């Protein structure tokens, strides 16, 4: 959002304020003020015209749009919002390829959402589907920390929304069901990158959260925020995810300790599918790069990537 529009919005939040007063305060024309007000209305802000001027209606801003997400966001991201997109990761990759950084692509609906290994990700309208473009100065070995930071940020935002969320290695946010290791999937992360052996050029961190969705509209084994805890204010939820992600990407050493606190995987019996081979055992811990150590009958094995399934404990 440009500075004048943000100033108009702030004045409206403290309003009512008249158009001429605002024009004087911001040193612009009354026509310009009117244009900003119309643009804010288009972005979903509920601007009322009263006898004493313009005022933002209500206590909270429940709009879900680029300017609404940027407004009050305490993290340095620009937000590009689309009602519908094939995949926010695809759009974010385009932006990354043209040199952009610290941009977040958000869509209400995705028609070609992707999971890992080209799996389909169901993304109907009402969810939180976003992709963050960043260009960190890190070697590729540190990149998985960004995926873990995204899972940490998502799990924390879900907990703030009243959900008993946990992380399943490496990147799923789940809601445990019972104490036999069962769970439902609330969110997933898909990180894509380009770089050379010693340096990351860009990272696209895609986060998909089943926010305000009916479980019947989701694949089996999935759950949603609205089903677990009631509808969430998606604008605030996205802000919290971005703010927490920003906090951890600026302090990568804090990612693993927090991940451990939120993780459901260590201690579980797991089956990890690593490029076609299966590993079964007890998940022990993650190392400083986010790799999982599994105690198997043949000794400890460390896996850096793969699909992990929590198994029922052996009686
Ligand atoms: C993931 O893949 O969990 C990563 C999902 C990332 C989605 C985000 S949305 C924004 C951005 N743009 C994109 O196009 N993608 C990212 P994976 O671990 O491979 O899990 C995929 C599997 O989860 C599928 O094979 C289904 O079984 C299941 N699944 C599909 N849609 C789901 C949903 N909405 N909720 C829960 N599970 C789902």
Boltz pocket constraint, residues with backbone or C-beta under 6 A from the ligand:
constraints:
  - pocket:
      binder: B
      contacts: [[A, 86], [A, 87], [A, 88], [A, 89], [A, 90], [A, 110], [A, 112], [A, 113], [A, 114], [A, 115], [A, 116], [A, 117], [A, 119], [A, 120], [A, 121], [A, 122], [A, 123], [A, 128], [A, 129], [A, 130], [A, 131], [A, 171], [A, 172], [A, 185], [A, 186], [A, 187], [A, 188], [A, 189], [A, 190], [A, 206], [A, 207], [A, 208], [A, 209], [A, 210], [A, 218], [A, 219], [A, 220], [A, 221], [A, 222], [A, 223]]
      max_distance: 6.0
